[in-house]
Amino acid sequence: MSVEQFDPSNKSKSAKQTTTLDAPAEILAKQVEKHSRNHDNKTAANIGFISLGCPKNLVDSERILTQLRTEGYHVTNSYNDADLVIVNTCGFIDSAVQESLDTIGEALSENGKVLVTGCLGAKDNEIKELHPNVLGITGPHAYDEVLKQVHQHVAKPQHNPLIDLVPDHGVKLTPKHYAYLKISEGCNHRCTFCIIPSMRGDLDSRPVGDVLAEAQRLVKAGVKELLVISQDTSAYGVDVKHKTDFWDGMPVKTHMQALCEQLTKMGVWVRLHYVYPYPHVDEVLPLMADGRLLPYLDIPFQHANKRILKLMKRPGNADKTLERIKKWREICPELVIRSTFIVGFPGETEEEFQELLDFLEEAQLDRVGCFAYSDVEGARANDLPDHINEAVKQERLQRFMAVQAKISSEKLQARIGQEYLVLIDEINSEGAVGRTYMDAPEIDGKVYLSDEFDVQAGDQVWVQIIHADEHDLWGVRVED
């Protein structure tokens, strides 16, 4: 129900949905330093690590860090202590590219020995032009290549694997109680505003047995919520023709529905992100209605006008989309839908923008993010005619946000008096903060429990809602 302006240069809720950019000096190794604090870092091989970008990039960072720890490297949160710094970059839009380039520059200035990986690594010439002294550059999900480059500049340390233990689930950069589960790489779509396929390649689905094995390890480690992510979750398995794999001695198809059916058996929250509205999405709604799968769909509709969607090379027809949303809500009345939109796309007329506002009013979506179109180097939309004046784009963005803010406020006010199961994320000086099934971490709303301290992160408690604003809820704990 929240309304967020897409701005990857800061830590706004919507920025974290697609391009979460931490401040350059905030090395994510702070979150994994606990794995190294018992070692003598003066003699160890120490690696600094900065991770920028979306949750998919965060998973890449976790995999690299896990392999580093497995080989005995220690992770440090200080430039001065690091023998080498790795920057995992984002290259989704121009402001994210600039943030990544600035971060690389800071790491070079503060440390001098820097490896670059991630989406921006696919544009190695752009990096080398500005920062010729970087030691090496690799693209996204290039785990083996990153490790090879590390070996070239920082020798593998001697370590005892019985002492330098790495958890079965690997190094995680999220809190213990939730984790991202990436099921595929790449994307087969060629949206004109997006360059992800040129950086991450075509769809490459992970074997379903491997995905389920990872999910099981995470659950055994205490994870209470699995957030399923990819570039296109609905397309999972298309590239391998939905071949049958095996999990726990049973055949399982490489298919979104089959994956969801198995994940729901693990006894934790399962949340679906980046879902394209293909027809087979309908098949997971009964799982949501039965309470096995969180009734939450993250579907990036992007626009409502048919001509603009065609220019974007996006599937969709507003009337059919509204029909499907109505059908989904009939099957599962508790369904929450999150989406993102672009305003000011090249050629968008005032009438076409008004059609988008009308769609919002009709669809009554629960969580919405929006950003004004901007050129992305390499995107085909740059060559379209009739680009919109920046002032007009910003004016449309504000109008869009105002419409959704009203929808959001009304929908949250209707939650007052109801009781929900809340997953606690943190306890601060004012009390506990958590989320309902309606809220994905970092990007959606929160539930504030003032003066509630008798809980821990990862606990699940029943809460009655007593207050709401346009984005968040306040509640009091009730007896389980």
One Martini backbone bead per residue (centre of mass of N, CA, C, O) as a GRO file, in nm:
protein
  480
    1MET     BB    1   0.051   0.066  -0.006
    2SER     BB    2   0.288   0.201  -0.073
    3VAL     BB    3   0.476   0.500  -0.165
    4GLU     BB    4   0.752   0.517  -0.401
    5GLN     BB    5   1.048   0.667  -0.487
    6PHE     BB    6   1.276   0.613  -0.724
    7ASP     BB    7   1.612   0.610  -0.551
    8PRO     BB    8   1.936   0.479  -0.572
    9SER     BB    9   2.092   0.711  -0.388
   10ASN     BB   10   1.924   0.579  -0.159
   11LYS     BB   11   1.722   0.437   0.131
   12SER     BB   12   1.467   0.384   0.014
   13LYS     BB   13   1.231   0.157  -0.018
   14SER     BB   14   1.237   0.133  -0.333
   15ALA     BB   15   1.542   0.107  -0.373
   16LYS     BB   16   1.550  -0.176  -0.234
   17GLN     BB   17   1.384  -0.326  -0.449
   18THR     BB   18   1.619  -0.278  -0.688
   19THR     BB   19   1.861  -0.052  -0.577
   20THR     BB   20   2.050  -0.111  -0.327
   21LEU     BB   21   2.252   0.154  -0.183
   22ASP     BB   22   2.520   0.173  -0.013
   23ALA     BB   23   2.731   0.332   0.140
   24PRO     BB   24   3.052   0.316   0.048
   25ALA     BB   25   3.173   0.267   0.357
   26GLU     BB   26   2.964   0.022   0.385
   27ILE     BB   27   3.069  -0.270   0.470
   28LEU     BB   28   2.916  -0.583   0.474
   29ALA     BB   29   3.119  -0.723   0.674
   30LYS     BB   30   2.982  -0.647   0.940
   31GLN     BB   31   2.779  -0.902   0.920
   32VAL     BB   32   3.050  -1.117   0.916
   33GLU     BB   33   3.259  -1.065   1.147
   34LYS     BB   34   3.180  -1.296   1.345
   35HIS     BB   35   3.349  -1.513   1.171
   36SER     BB   36   3.648  -1.350   1.258
   37ARG     BB   37   3.699  -1.253   1.567
   38ASN     BB   38   3.889  -1.519   1.653
   39HIS     BB   39   4.116  -1.390   1.486
   40ASP     BB   40   4.433  -1.302   1.355
   41ASN     BB   41   4.439  -1.020   1.150
   42LYS     BB   42   4.749  -0.961   1.114
   43THR     BB   43   4.800  -1.262   0.962
   44ALA     BB   44   4.576  -1.252   0.781
   45ALA     BB   45   4.358  -1.282   0.506
   46ASN     BB   46   4.211  -0.980   0.410
   47ILE     BB   47   3.867  -0.892   0.319
   48GLY     BB   48   3.695  -0.656   0.152
   49PHE     BB   49   3.331  -0.568   0.129
   50ILE     BB   50   3.114  -0.442  -0.134
   51SER     BB   51   2.753  -0.411  -0.164
   52LEU     BB   52   2.546  -0.362  -0.446
   53GLY     BB   53   2.199  -0.357  -0.483
   54CYS     BB   54   2.010  -0.614  -0.517
   55PRO     BB   55   1.920  -0.919  -0.396
   56LYS     BB   56   2.072  -1.071  -0.620
   57ASN     BB   57   2.346  -0.944  -0.544
   58LEU     BB   58   2.352  -1.040  -0.252
   59VAL     BB   59   2.378  -1.338  -0.320
   60ASP     BB   60   2.646  -1.316  -0.461
   61SER     BB   61   2.798  -1.215  -0.212
   62GLU     BB   62   2.746  -1.462  -0.036
   63ARG     BB   63   2.899  -1.665  -0.218
   64ILE     BB   64   3.175  -1.532  -0.210
   65LEU     BB   65   3.208  -1.524   0.099
   66THR     BB   66   3.184  -1.826   0.146
   67GLN     BB   67   3.436  -1.906  -0.019
   68LEU     BB   68   3.638  -1.739   0.137
   69ARG     BB   69   3.588  -1.879   0.412
   70THR     BB   70   3.649  -2.169   0.318
   71GLU     BB   71   3.960  -2.074   0.244
   72GLY     BB   72   4.034  -1.865   0.508
   73TYR     BB   73   3.931  -1.601   0.479
   74HIS     BB   74   3.895  -1.274   0.596
   75VAL     BB   75   3.660  -1.036   0.714
   76THR     BB   76   3.654  -0.682   0.677
   77ASN     BB   77   3.554  -0.332   0.793
   78SER     BB   78   3.845  -0.228   0.683
   79TYR     BB   79   4.061  -0.079   0.479
   80ASN     BB   80   4.330  -0.106   0.646
   81ASP     BB   81   4.298  -0.436   0.692
   82ALA     BB   82   4.300  -0.479   0.388
   83ASP     BB   83   4.442  -0.660   0.115
   84LEU     BB   84   4.148  -0.641  -0.017
   85VAL     BB   85   3.890  -0.512  -0.243
   86ILE     BB   86   3.545  -0.578  -0.303
   87VAL     BB   87   3.318  -0.476  -0.572
   88ASN     BB   88   2.969  -0.502  -0.594
   89THR     BB   89   2.786  -0.403  -0.860
   90CYS     BB   90   2.574  -0.160  -1.018
   91GLY     BB   91   2.386  -0.115  -1.362
   92PHE     BB   92   2.082  -0.032  -1.416
   93ILE     BB   93   2.127   0.278  -1.372
   94ASP     BB   94   2.292   0.571  -1.383
   95SER     BB   95   2.300   0.625  -1.073
   96ALA     BB   96   2.417   0.344  -1.007
   97VAL     BB   97   2.675   0.371  -1.169
   98GLN     BB   98   2.788   0.616  -1.017
   99GLU     BB   99   2.797   0.482  -0.740
  100SER     BB  100   2.995   0.261  -0.821
  101LEU     BB  101   3.228   0.444  -0.918
  102ASP     BB  102   3.263   0.590  -0.648
  103THR     BB  103   3.328   0.338  -0.480
  104ILE     BB  104   3.580   0.255  -0.628
  105GLY     BB  105   3.733   0.519  -0.573
  106GLU     BB  106   3.736   0.494  -0.266
  107ALA     BB  107   3.882   0.222  -0.245
  108LEU     BB  108   4.139   0.319  -0.387
  109SER     BB  109   4.205   0.551  -0.191
  110GLU     BB  110   4.200   0.372   0.084
  111ASN     BB  111   4.369   0.105  -0.046
  112GLY     BB  112   4.435   0.019  -0.386
  113LYS     BB  113   4.303  -0.282  -0.377
  114VAL     BB  114   4.085  -0.370  -0.654
  115LEU     BB  115   3.787  -0.546  -0.713
  116VAL     BB  116   3.549  -0.606  -0.981
  117THR     BB  117   3.196  -0.670  -0.978
  118GLY     BB  118   2.915  -0.731  -1.157
  119CYS     BB  119   2.716  -0.553  -1.366
  120LEU     BB  120   2.932  -0.332  -1.438
  121GLY     BB  121   3.146  -0.541  -1.545
  122ALA     BB  122   3.020  -0.545  -1.840
  123LYS     BB  123   3.167  -0.238  -1.838
  124ASP     BB  124   3.492  -0.230  -1.839
  125ASN     BB  125   3.568   0.030  -1.997
  126GLU     BB  126   3.431   0.231  -1.804
  127ILE     BB  127   3.609   0.162  -1.562
  128LYS     BB  128   3.897   0.196  -1.685
  129GLU     BB  129   3.873   0.494  -1.763
  130LEU     BB  130   3.843   0.590  -1.455
  131HIS     BB  131   3.988   0.300  -1.329
  132PRO     BB  132   4.293   0.168  -1.416
  133ASN     BB  133   4.383   0.033  -1.115
  134VAL     BB  134   4.235  -0.204  -1.126
  135LEU     BB  135   4.290  -0.553  -1.094
  136GLY     BB  136   3.981  -0.641  -1.166
  137ILE     BB  137   3.713  -0.775  -1.392
  138THR     BB  138   3.370  -0.876  -1.343
  139GLY     BB  139   3.078  -1.008  -1.367
  140PRO     BB  140   2.805  -1.153  -1.297
  141HIS     BB  141   2.812  -1.446  -1.134
  142ALA     BB  142   3.160  -1.471  -1.099
  143TYR     BB  143   3.286  -1.658  -0.876
  144ASP     BB  144   3.544  -1.801  -0.983
  145GLU     BB  145   3.686  -1.547  -1.096
  146VAL     BB  146   3.713  -1.397  -0.832
  147LEU     BB  147   3.889  -1.608  -0.686
  148LYS     BB  148   4.123  -1.606  -0.887
  149GLN     BB  149   4.196  -1.308  -0.837
  150VAL     BB  150   4.255  -1.331  -0.540
  151HIS     BB  151   4.490  -1.539  -0.568
  152GLN     BB  152   4.681  -1.341  -0.729
  153HIS     BB  153   4.694  -1.121  -0.464
  154VAL     BB  154   4.595  -1.340  -0.234
  155ALA     BB  155   4.694  -1.581  -0.070
  156LYS     BB  156   4.623  -1.867   0.047
  157PRO     BB  157   4.547  -1.964   0.345
  158GLN     BB  158   4.626  -2.119   0.631
  159HIS     BB  159   4.393  -2.375   0.738
  160ASN     BB  160   4.143  -2.506   0.962
  161PRO     BB  161   3.838  -2.647   0.899
  162LEU     BB  162   3.776  -2.710   1.212
  163ILE     BB  163   3.793  -2.392   1.279
  164ASP     BB  164   3.706  -2.263   0.997
  165LEU     BB  165   3.392  -2.225   1.007
  166VAL     BB  166   3.108  -2.298   0.796
  167PRO     BB  167   2.806  -2.284   0.738
  168ASP     BB  168   2.589  -2.469   0.556
  169HIS     BB  169   2.443  -2.188   0.448
  170GLY     BB  170   2.649  -1.987   0.486
  171VAL     BB  171   2.691  -1.662   0.417
  172LYS     BB  172   2.493  -1.402   0.561
  173LEU     BB  173   2.335  -1.062   0.505
  174THR     BB  174   2.101  -1.139   0.664
  175PRO     BB  175   1.906  -1.206   0.883
  176LYS     BB  176   1.842  -1.507   1.032
  177HIS     BB  177   1.508  -1.507   0.964
  178TYR     BB  178   1.600  -1.427   0.662
  179ALA     BB  179   1.599  -1.520   0.298
  180TYR     BB  180   1.737  -1.546  -0.012
  181LEU     BB  181   1.604  -1.729  -0.309
  182LYS     BB  182   1.776  -1.813  -0.587
  183ILE     BB  183   1.652  -1.966  -0.904
  184SER     BB  184   1.789  -1.757  -1.112
  185GLU     BB  185   1.923  -1.634  -1.411
  186GLY     BB  186   1.834  -1.399  -1.591
  187CYS     BB  187   1.669  -1.306  -1.920
  188ASN     BB  188   1.429  -1.316  -2.202
  189HIS     BB  189   1.375  -1.033  -2.199
  190ARG     BB  190   1.337  -0.700  -2.398
  191CYS     BB  191   1.325  -0.443  -2.252
  192THR     BB  192   1.375  -0.108  -2.344
  193PHE     BB  193   1.465  -0.007  -2.032
  194CYS     BB  194   1.660  -0.265  -2.025
  195ILE     BB  195   2.002  -0.436  -1.943
  196ILE     BB  196   2.018  -0.713  -1.802
  197PRO     BB  197   2.076  -0.926  -2.029
  198SER     BB  198   2.359  -0.794  -2.102
  199MET     BB  199   2.471  -0.877  -1.805
  200ARG     BB  200   2.311  -1.173  -1.726
  201GLY     BB  201   2.149  -1.287  -1.944
  202ASP     BB  202   1.985  -1.553  -1.987
  203LEU     BB  203   1.801  -1.787  -1.879
  204ASP     BB  204   1.910  -1.970  -1.564
  205SER     BB  205   1.819  -2.245  -1.414
  206ARG     BB  206   1.805  -2.401  -1.131
  207PRO     BB  207   1.806  -2.677  -0.980
  208VAL     BB  208   1.554  -2.784  -0.783
  209GLY     BB  209   1.722  -2.951  -0.584
  210ASP     BB  210   1.915  -2.719  -0.503
  211VAL     BB  211   1.706  -2.521  -0.398
  212LEU     BB  212   1.582  -2.709  -0.178
  213ALA     BB  213   1.844  -2.760  -0.024
  214GLU     BB  214   1.891  -2.467   0.054
  215ALA     BB  215   1.627  -2.422   0.202
  216GLN     BB  216   1.674  -2.637   0.420
  217ARG     BB  217   1.931  -2.512   0.541
  218LEU     BB  218   1.799  -2.246   0.625
  219VAL     BB  219   1.583  -2.361   0.814
  220LYS     BB  220   1.785  -2.510   1.005
  221ALA     BB  221   1.921  -2.214   1.073
  222GLY     BB  222   1.634  -2.025   1.130
  223VAL     BB  223   1.457  -1.962   0.902
  224LYS     BB  224   1.122  -1.796   0.850
  225GLU     BB  225   1.196  -1.661   0.556
  226LEU     BB  226   1.136  -1.695   0.205
  227LEU     BB  227   1.279  -1.518  -0.077
  228VAL     BB  228   1.183  -1.532  -0.397
  229ILE     BB  229   1.428  -1.494  -0.664
  230SER     BB  230   1.463  -1.306  -0.977
  231GLN     BB  231   1.393  -1.189  -1.293
  232ASP     BB  232   1.179  -1.451  -1.354
  233THR     BB  233   0.985  -1.655  -1.180
  234SER     BB  234   0.771  -1.767  -1.389
  235ALA     BB  235   1.018  -1.889  -1.585
  236TYR     BB  236   1.087  -2.126  -1.437
  237GLY     BB  237   1.228  -2.379  -1.657
  238VAL     BB  238   1.209  -2.300  -1.960
  239ASP     BB  239   1.514  -2.360  -2.051
  240VAL     BB  240   1.453  -2.689  -1.953
  241LYS     BB  241   1.157  -2.780  -2.002
  242HIS     BB  242   1.072  -2.870  -1.714
  243LYS     BB  243   1.244  -3.064  -1.586
  244THR     BB  244   1.321  -3.345  -1.404
  245ASP     BB  245   1.392  -3.378  -1.072
  246PHE     BB  246   1.543  -3.433  -0.742
  247TRP     BB  247   1.379  -3.467  -0.410
  248ASP     BB  248   1.390  -3.670  -0.159
  249GLY     BB  249   1.333  -3.907  -0.386
  250MET     BB  250   1.163  -3.704  -0.564
  251PRO     BB  251   0.989  -3.586  -0.821
  252VAL     BB  252   1.064  -3.258  -0.977
  253LYS     BB  253   0.974  -2.986  -1.130
  254THR     BB  254   1.093  -2.712  -1.327
  255HIS     BB  255   0.867  -2.520  -1.150
  256MET     BB  256   0.696  -2.295  -0.981
  257GLN     BB  257   0.471  -2.471  -0.858
  258ALA     BB  258   0.648  -2.709  -0.762
  259LEU     BB  259   0.829  -2.541  -0.583
  260CYS     BB  260   0.610  -2.428  -0.396
  261GLU     BB  261   0.501  -2.698  -0.289
  262GLN     BB  262   0.771  -2.770  -0.143
  263LEU     BB  263   0.817  -2.512   0.030
  264THR     BB  264   0.545  -2.542   0.201
  265LYS     BB  265   0.673  -2.796   0.373
  266MET     BB  266   0.886  -2.617   0.570
  267GLY     BB  267   0.731  -2.410   0.778
  268VAL     BB  268   0.744  -2.130   0.618
  269TRP     BB  269   0.775  -1.845   0.480
  270VAL     BB  270   0.662  -1.769   0.137
  271ARG     BB  271   0.796  -1.535  -0.105
  272LEU     BB  272   0.707  -1.366  -0.409
  273HIS     BB  273   0.919  -1.245  -0.668
  274TYR     BB  274   0.919  -1.140  -0.982
  275VAL     BB  275   0.622  -1.169  -1.125
  276TYR     BB  276   0.483  -1.277  -1.401
  277PRO     BB  277   0.151  -1.272  -1.563
  278TYR     BB  278   0.111  -1.561  -1.617
  279PRO     BB  279  -0.122  -1.807  -1.629
  280HIS     BB  280   0.025  -2.003  -1.407
  281VAL     BB  281  -0.016  -1.819  -1.158
  282ASP     BB  282  -0.300  -1.924  -1.080
  283GLU     BB  283  -0.189  -2.200  -0.947
  284VAL     BB  284  -0.092  -2.055  -0.661
  285LEU     BB  285  -0.351  -1.947  -0.521
  286PRO     BB  286  -0.444  -2.200  -0.356
  287LEU     BB  287  -0.195  -2.192  -0.167
  288MET     BB  288  -0.282  -1.922  -0.042
  289ALA     BB  289  -0.574  -1.993   0.048
  290ASP     BB  290  -0.453  -2.237   0.240
  291GLY     BB  291  -0.181  -2.110   0.390
  292ARG     BB  292   0.104  -2.202   0.252
  293LEU     BB  293   0.124  -1.932   0.093
  294LEU     BB  294   0.189  -1.626   0.065
  295PRO     BB  295  -0.043  -1.361  -0.003
  296TYR     BB  296   0.197  -1.264  -0.234
  297LEU     BB  297   0.258  -1.030  -0.511
  298ASP     BB  298   0.531  -0.948  -0.730
  299ILE     BB  299   0.426  -0.722  -0.996
  300PRO     BB  300   0.560  -0.564  -1.283
  301PHE     BB  301   0.361  -0.370  -1.478
  302GLN     BB  302   0.456  -0.039  -1.544
  303HIS     BB  303   0.166  -0.029  -1.699
  304ALA     BB  304  -0.163   0.029  -1.888
  305ASN     BB  305  -0.094   0.107  -2.164
  306LYS     BB  306  -0.072  -0.052  -2.463
  307ARG     BB  307   0.133   0.124  -2.620
  308ILE     BB  308   0.349   0.149  -2.400
  309LEU     BB  309   0.395  -0.153  -2.359
  310LYS     BB  310   0.494  -0.197  -2.647
  311LEU     BB  311   0.739  -0.005  -2.625
  312MET     BB  312   0.853  -0.182  -2.378
  313LYS     BB  313   0.805  -0.486  -2.424
  314ARG     BB  314   0.532  -0.561  -2.270
  315PRO     BB  315   0.311  -0.732  -2.119
  316GLY     BB  316  -0.032  -0.635  -2.159
  317ASN     BB  317  -0.375  -0.565  -2.032
  318ALA     BB  318  -0.574  -0.390  -1.843
  319ASP     BB  319  -0.837  -0.553  -1.855
  320LYS     BB  320  -0.709  -0.833  -1.804
  321THR     BB  321  -0.568  -0.759  -1.542
  322LEU     BB  322  -0.824  -0.689  -1.381
  323GLU     BB  323  -0.953  -0.967  -1.410
  324ARG     BB  324  -0.729  -1.126  -1.263
  325ILE     BB  325  -0.735  -0.979  -0.996
  326LYS     BB  326  -1.027  -1.054  -0.934
  327LYS     BB  327  -0.982  -1.361  -0.941
  328TRP     BB  328  -0.766  -1.378  -0.721
  329ARG     BB  329  -0.952  -1.252  -0.494
  330GLU     BB  330  -1.161  -1.477  -0.504
  331ILE     BB  331  -0.964  -1.704  -0.418
  332CYS     BB  332  -0.784  -1.467  -0.243
  333PRO     BB  333  -0.873  -1.217  -0.032
  334GLU     BB  334  -0.569  -1.173   0.109
  335LEU     BB  335  -0.436  -1.055  -0.121
  336VAL     BB  336  -0.117  -0.911  -0.204
  337ILE     BB  337  -0.011  -0.637  -0.419
  338ARG     BB  338   0.286  -0.572  -0.589
  339SER     BB  339   0.424  -0.278  -0.765
  340THR     BB  340   0.561  -0.127  -1.068
  341PHE     BB  341   0.632   0.201  -1.221
  342ILE     BB  342   0.629   0.411  -1.520
  343VAL     BB  343   0.688   0.748  -1.584
  344GLY     BB  344   0.759   0.921  -1.876
  345PHE     BB  345   0.762   0.773  -2.121
  346PRO     BB  346   0.826   0.775  -2.432
  347GLY     BB  347   0.526   0.929  -2.558
  348GLU     BB  348   0.361   1.000  -2.320
  349THR     BB  349   0.053   1.092  -2.265
  350GLU     BB  350  -0.189   1.232  -2.082
  351GLU     BB  351  -0.398   1.010  -2.144
  352GLU     BB  352  -0.210   0.768  -2.070
  353PHE     BB  353  -0.163   0.856  -1.781
  354GLN     BB  354  -0.460   0.856  -1.695
  355GLU     BB  355  -0.494   0.552  -1.740
  356LEU     BB  356  -0.308   0.478  -1.506
  357LEU     BB  357  -0.473   0.610  -1.280
  358ASP     BB  358  -0.729   0.445  -1.334
  359PHE     BB  359  -0.601   0.176  -1.272
  360LEU     BB  360  -0.536   0.226  -0.979
  361GLU     BB  361  -0.827   0.270  -0.884
  362GLU     BB  362  -0.924  -0.017  -0.976
  363ALA     BB  363  -0.699  -0.215  -0.852
  364GLN     BB  364  -0.602  -0.165  -0.561
  365LEU     BB  365  -0.318  -0.164  -0.468
  366ASP     BB  366  -0.099  -0.216  -0.198
  367ARG     BB  367   0.196  -0.203  -0.336
  368VAL     BB  368   0.387   0.092  -0.452
  369GLY     BB  369   0.611   0.173  -0.714
  370CYS     BB  370   0.787   0.472  -0.850
  371PHE     BB  371   0.928   0.605  -1.164
  372ALA     BB  372   1.103   0.805  -1.358
  373TYR     BB  373   1.210   0.821  -1.653
  374SER     BB  374   1.539   0.705  -1.765
  375ASP     BB  375   1.820   0.682  -1.912
  376VAL     BB  376   1.998   0.390  -2.033
  377GLU     BB  377   2.276   0.266  -2.111
  378GLY     BB  378   2.178   0.061  -2.393
  379ALA     BB  379   1.889   0.134  -2.425
  380ARG     BB  380   1.630   0.141  -2.662
  381ALA     BB  381   1.456   0.384  -2.549
  382ASN     BB  382   1.651   0.615  -2.627
  383ASP     BB  383   1.545   0.604  -2.949
  384LEU     BB  384   1.295   0.725  -2.890
  385PRO     BB  385   1.053   0.936  -2.934
  386ASP     BB  386   0.931   1.182  -2.737
  387HIS     BB  387   1.057   1.300  -2.496
  388ILE     BB  388   1.016   1.389  -2.170
  389ASN     BB  389   0.996   1.633  -1.971
  390GLU     BB  390   1.115   1.656  -1.657
  391ALA     BB  391   0.885   1.819  -1.528
  392VAL     BB  392   0.660   1.630  -1.623
  393LYS     BB  393   0.757   1.373  -1.488
  394GLN     BB  394   0.744   1.482  -1.195
  395GLU     BB  395   0.446   1.560  -1.198
  396ARG     BB  396   0.344   1.268  -1.250
  397LEU     BB  397   0.468   1.137  -1.008
  398GLN     BB  398   0.311   1.300  -0.793
  399ARG     BB  399   0.029   1.215  -0.887
  400PHE     BB  400   0.062   0.917  -0.852
  401MET     BB  401   0.134   0.923  -0.545
  402ALA     BB  402  -0.131   1.051  -0.451
  403VAL     BB  403  -0.322   0.828  -0.536
  404GLN     BB  404  -0.180   0.593  -0.378
  405ALA     BB  405  -0.190   0.717  -0.095
  406LYS     BB  406  -0.495   0.698  -0.066
  407ILE     BB  407  -0.520   0.396  -0.102
  408SER     BB  408  -0.329   0.313   0.123
  409SER     BB  409  -0.470   0.447   0.362
  410GLU     BB  410  -0.744   0.300   0.334
  411LYS     BB  411  -0.637   0.008   0.358
  412LEU     BB  412  -0.500   0.045   0.641
  413GLN     BB  413  -0.747   0.139   0.802
  414ALA     BB  414  -0.892  -0.145   0.762
  415ARG     BB  415  -0.688  -0.293   0.974
  416ILE     BB  416  -0.818  -0.190   1.208
  417GLY     BB  417  -0.872  -0.446   1.462
  418GLN     BB  418  -0.693  -0.650   1.350
  419GLU     BB  419  -0.528  -0.970   1.327
  420TYR     BB  420  -0.169  -1.054   1.321
  421LEU     BB  421   0.103  -1.207   1.209
  422VAL     BB  422   0.433  -1.129   1.342
  423LEU     BB  423   0.755  -1.056   1.229
  424ILE     BB  424   1.042  -1.003   1.394
  425ASP     BB  425   1.324  -0.780   1.332
  426GLU     BB  426   1.330  -0.571   1.587
  427ILE     BB  427   1.488  -0.396   1.872
  428ASN     BB  428   1.435  -0.094   2.024
  429SER     BB  429   1.390   0.180   2.232
  430GLU     BB  430   1.056   0.160   2.161
  431GLY     BB  431   1.066  -0.143   2.047
  432ALA     BB  432   0.904  -0.335   1.825
  433VAL     BB  433   0.973  -0.466   1.483
  434GLY     BB  434   0.760  -0.562   1.205
  435ARG     BB  435   0.577  -0.813   1.002
  436THR     BB  436   0.362  -0.904   0.775
  437TYR     BB  437   0.257  -1.071   0.496
  438MET     BB  438   0.239  -0.777   0.345
  439ASP     BB  439   0.566  -0.757   0.416
  440ALA     BB  440   0.856  -0.683   0.286
  441PRO     BB  441   1.168  -0.641   0.326
  442GLU     BB  442   1.264  -0.290   0.290
  443ILE     BB  443   0.989  -0.216   0.090
  444ASP     BB  444   0.776  -0.209   0.302
  445GLY     BB  445   0.608  -0.218   0.569
  446LYS     BB  446   0.536  -0.172   0.921
  447VAL     BB  447   0.530  -0.291   1.268
  448TYR     BB  448   0.455  -0.122   1.569
  449LEU     BB  449   0.569  -0.203   1.917
  450SER     BB  450   0.519  -0.033   2.175
  451ASP     BB  451   0.688  -0.138   2.460
  452GLU     BB  452   0.803  -0.409   2.321
  453PHE     BB  453   1.057  -0.646   2.472
  454ASP     BB  454   0.939  -0.961   2.483
  455VAL     BB  455   1.138  -1.008   2.226
  456GLN     BB  456   1.269  -1.146   1.918
  457ALA     BB  457   1.431  -1.193   1.652
  458GLY     BB  458   1.200  -1.418   1.480
  459ASP     BB  459   0.952  -1.380   1.608
  460GLN     BB  460   0.601  -1.486   1.645
  461VAL     BB  461   0.319  -1.263   1.670
  462TRP     BB  462   0.026  -1.145   1.789
  463VAL     BB  463  -0.158  -0.860   1.641
  464GLN     BB  464  -0.319  -0.557   1.706
  465ILE     BB  465  -0.455  -0.302   1.528
  466ILE     BB  466  -0.452   0.073   1.613
  467HIS     BB  467  -0.278   0.198   1.366
  468ALA     BB  468  -0.243   0.429   1.072
  469ASP     BB  469  -0.093   0.506   0.769
  470GLU     BB  470   0.032   0.510   0.447
  471HIS     BB  471   0.251   0.260   0.538
  472ASP     BB  472   0.194   0.192   0.847
  473LEU     BB  473   0.180   0.008   1.159
  474TRP     BB  474   0.005  -0.029   1.476
  475GLY     BB  475   0.049  -0.235   1.780
  476VAL     BB  476  -0.067  -0.510   1.988
  477ARG     BB  477  -0.025  -0.761   2.185
  478VAL     BB  478  -0.150  -1.092   2.183
  479GLU     BB  479  -0.272  -1.377   2.247
  480ASP     BB  480  -0.199  -1.693   2.105
   0.00000   0.00000   0.00000
